[in-house]
Amino acid sequence: MNKEVLKMISDAASESNISLNLSKVTGDETLAQLNLDSLNSIAIIVAIENKHGFHIADEDLTNIKTIGEFVKVIEHYLHK
């Protein structure tokens, strides 16, 4: 699990006033298990996009179910 991206997600959650503890995630946890609903997920994505200057395509976000998938999508856009 990419610790840099997990920190980005954690920081974006904090900036959006979303309580999120990623200290012990394995990547298999669903967003629901982490208490992330779709609105919280969108707030985190927008915060990351704004801070890092890229836009994640909506179609890349529609099937994300786990924190591991969330990390992979962000990694993909970071390395474009």
MOPEHU-V714850 format. One record per helix or strand. SS is the DSSP state (alpha for helix, beta for strand). FROM is the first residue (numbers start at 0). TO is the last residue. If there is no record, write none. Layout:
# MOPEHU-V714850
ss=SS from=FROM to=TO
ss=SS from=FROM to=TO
This chain:
# MOPEHU-V714850
ss=alpha from=2 to=14
ss=beta from=29 to=29
ss=alpha from=37 to=51
ss=alpha from=57 to=60
ss=beta from=65 to=65
ss=alpha from=66 to=77
